[in-house]
């Protein structure tokens, strides 16, 4: 599955926001504060899941356009 430029930028922005939370959670876990570290790691996981699986209102026109293009412009078969 290939990602468009916009999807790649969105994933990089998510990573930019998630990495500090993961580092802080790992630091707390190593320091012995298991509860706080686990909470931060869970928050980081939720941030990633939300960015991947929740459809935002701004995603709806793009999704509809991709479906229309996929319906209109089908890939040619190898035999042709």
C-alpha atoms as one frame of an Amber mdcrd trajectory, in Angstrom:
protein
   0.000   0.000   0.000   1.492   3.297  -1.013   0.985   6.457   0.987   0.400
   9.848  -0.548   2.528  12.816   0.343  -0.197  14.178   2.621  -0.453  10.868
   4.495   3.315  10.764   4.906   3.357  14.296   6.318   0.520  13.422   8.712
   2.414  10.367   9.952   5.599  12.379  10.453   3.661  15.005  12.427   2.160
  12.264  14.586   5.611  10.802  15.190   6.920  14.237  16.091   4.237  14.544
  18.771   4.406  10.954  20.039   8.181  10.527  20.420   8.547  12.912  23.403
   5.679  11.159  25.197   7.293   7.755  24.609  10.686   8.997  25.786   9.164
  10.475  28.944   7.226   7.270  29.614  10.312   5.113  29.128  12.340   7.422
  31.363   9.751   7.130  34.125   9.606   3.345  33.747  13.385   3.075  34.007
  13.331   5.423  37.001  10.962   3.129  38.860   7.714   5.072  38.448   5.888
   2.249  36.727   2.388   3.715  36.947   3.210   7.099  35.437   5.426   5.541
  32.776   2.751   3.053  31.768   0.149   5.816  31.560   2.364   7.884  29.267
   3.065   4.890  27.025  -0.661   4.146  26.861  -1.343   7.767  25.910   1.266
   7.504  23.144  -0.423   4.361  21.847  -3.794   6.098  21.847  -2.330   9.052
  19.964  -1.088   6.731  17.229  -4.330   4.748  17.086  -6.458   7.869  16.862
  -4.356   9.362  14.079  -4.548   6.126  12.063  -8.105   4.907  12.603 -10.325
   7.913  13.371 -11.786   9.680  10.355 -11.696  13.445  10.654 -14.158  15.695
   8.808 -11.313  16.938   6.614 -10.649  13.334   5.463 -14.123  12.763   4.029
 -13.726  14.698   0.729 -10.362  13.051   0.073 -11.785   9.600   0.744 -14.737
  10.243  -1.551 -12.468  11.536  -4.317 -10.220   8.475  -4.063 -13.231   6.169
  -4.381 -14.503   8.020  -7.455 -11.087   7.979  -9.104 -10.705   4.285  -8.328
 -14.120   3.599  -9.823 -13.586   5.692 -12.974  -9.913   5.021 -13.679  -9.363
   1.306 -13.288  -5.957  -0.248 -13.835  -5.513  -1.920 -17.239  -5.240  -5.684
 -17.155  -1.918  -7.330 -17.988  -3.447  -9.179 -20.962  -4.433  -5.997 -22.784
